[in-house]
Amino acid sequence: MKARVTVTLKTGVLDPQGKAIEGALKSLGVEGIGAVRQGKVFDLEIADMDRAAAEAAIKAACEKLLANTVVENYRIDIA
């Protein structure tokens, strides 16, 4: 089983890297992009287990390591 975890900053949290990317795009002449917020994507391969157990294991991984839940949100997509 495969899963993708997408981690993004919570609304209201400053994103200096996103601002830097936004500025770089403008300096490169890329038009029409208003704001940029950056995040992280993790692709995971899950050992043989049922979907509920896999989701619980991934949630534990997010809470313990993959996301800083004080300032970040995460979304789990299991394929």
ABEGO torsion letter per residue (X at the ends): XBBBBBBBBBBGBBBAAAAAAAAAAAAAGBBGBABBBBBBBBBBBBBBBBAAAAAAAAAAAAAAAABBAAABBBBBBBX
